[in-house]
């Protein structure tokens, strides 16, 4: 009997890339992905643990799957599984808990579990993780996600990622360009470059991020690349100038973590830049690539963010020429140095500040799209959306909707952006 599996991803694009790779690995062993409405034998859950709420979502999802599919075995991996494996193992129907170093060795652990059954927990201490495990998959999507780097050496005071994913480590340019060529051979048109701290790519191998993106540019068949999140201190002039002046494939789209617009809070967070450097990066992008989409991450209510520092942060964010904020309430994380800092912000105040940032984000996204109205941009059409419509992304990351033309799915065409979709601040009509 062929086993059927369902796959569930929480968190970042890196997790999505790895889940897609897990699905491909299990398919190679004869475990098929179940179709909608089919009862799975195995549920694979790739978890996030960036906040306390992420842990909560992981628990809720696992309990929901156990209730919906009481006969299914649940395999849990990802950051929550790495940080709290014994807690995860106590959740209903969990059969296998795999840490970060075991995630992409899932095939061998499934083989062992099928023979022995019972609950099994396999993790490696985070600071002992040294191997890089690449992935490049698209799952059910149009775009491929290429993992080029994993782990982080920054140890920001609020963050658990180094404990969940280990220290920074990278793939090789040779290996990663080979995977990009394979994606092109499968019909891929766009690749998103992912990792935990991709700007540190190559520090363990003697290579560097600029050399990587120059090599990927030369891969035939891939038409577009996007850089996911990159630290402002690592987004150098050399990278920006090359994208602006020499690249035809790297899209005018940047995602840069700010985390706070207060220099005092940035120091408490152990971030490696200040607001002056951050503002200079935004200004440099705008001078070189005026139409670029710039999204930034920002945390509201971190320890040390007094009302005065919050006003500084909000004022700084308001004056940035960016297109979107990804706002998060600060989350107390066990084992982080931030817990030793004073000036804790009440939870309700954190959420009030997030609401302010979300309103500001909607305004900035709407203004960015309005600046592009009447312009012609290239769109990669990704999927059918509402009946008789399809959606895709412009080169500068505006989501566009147009009448459905199946022949255009997974292809790039030029469209004129006509207007904002009624009732939306993030979707344009072509």
JONOR-V709479 format. One record per backbone hydrogen bond with DSSP energy under -0.5 kcal/mol. CO is the residue of the C=O (numbers start at 1). NH is the residue of the N-H. Records with the same first field share a line. If there is no record, write none. Layout:
CO: NH  NH
This chain:
3: 32
4: 41  42
5: 34
6: 44
8: 46
12: 16
13: 17
14: 18
15: 19
16: 20
17: 21
18: 22
19: 23
20: 24
21: 25
22: 26
23: 27
24: 28
25: 29
26: 29  31
27: 30
30: 32
32: 5
35: 38
38: 40
41: 73
42: 6
43: 45  75
44: 8  46
45: 47  77
46: 10
47: 79
51: 55
52: 56
53: 57
54: 58
55: 59
56: 60
57: 61
58: 62
59: 63
60: 64
61: 65
62: 66
63: 67
64: 68
65: 69
69: 72
73: 43  75
74: 76  95  96
75: 45
76: 98
77: 47
78: 82
79: 83
80: 84
84: 88
85: 89
86: 90
87: 90
88: 91
91: 94
93: 74
95: 120
96: 76  98
97: 122
99: 102  103
102: 105
103: 106
105: 108  109
106: 110
107: 111
108: 112
109: 113
110: 114
111: 115
112: 116
113: 117
120: 97
122: 99
125: 128
126: 129
128: 130
129: 167
132: 134
135: 147
137: 145
138: 141
144: 146  192
145: 137  147
146: 148  194
147: 135
148: 171
150: 169
156: 159
157: 338
160: 163  164
161: 165
162: 166
166: 152
169: 150
172: 176
173: 177
174: 178
175: 179
176: 180
177: 181
178: 182
179: 183
180: 184
181: 185
182: 186
183: 188
184: 187
189: 223  224
190: 144
191: 193  226
192: 146  194
193: 228
194: 148  149
197: 200
198: 201
200: 203
202: 205  206  207
208: 212
209: 213
210: 214
211: 215
212: 216
213: 217
214: 218
215: 218
216: 219
219: 222
221: 223
224: 191
225: 251
226: 193  228
228: 255
229: 198
231: 234  235
234: 236
236: 240
237: 241
238: 242
239: 243
240: 244
241: 245
242: 246  247
249: 225  251
251: 253
252: 293
253: 227
254: 295
255: 230
256: 297
257: 232
258: 260
259: 299
262: 266
263: 267
264: 268
265: 269
266: 270  271
267: 270
269: 157
274: 278
275: 279
276: 280
277: 281
278: 282
279: 283
280: 284
281: 285
282: 286
283: 287
284: 288
285: 289
289: 292
292: 294
293: 254
294: 323  324
295: 256
296: 326
297: 258  259
298: 328
300: 330
301: 345
302: 305
304: 306
306: 310
307: 311
308: 312
309: 313
310: 314
311: 315
312: 316
313: 317
314: 318
315: 319
317: 320
320: 322
324: 296
325: 327
326: 298
328: 300
332: 334
333: 336
336: 339
337: 340
338: 341
343: 304
346: 349  350
347: 351
348: 352
349: 353
350: 354
351: 355
352: 356
353: 357
354: 358
355: 359
356: 360
357: 361
358: 362
359: 363
360: 364
361: 365
362: 366
363: 367
364: 368
365: 369
366: 370
367: 371
368: 372
369: 372  373
370: 373
372: 375
375: 377  417
377: 415
378: 395
379: 381  413
380: 393
381: 410
383: 391
386: 385  389
388: 404
389: 385
390: 402
391: 382  383
392: 400
393: 380
394: 397
397: 399
398: 394
399: 428
400: 392
401: 430
402: 390
405: 408
406: 409
408: 411
411: 381
413: 379
415: 377  417
416: 418
417: 374
419: 429
421: 424
426: 399
427: 421
428: 401
429: 418  419
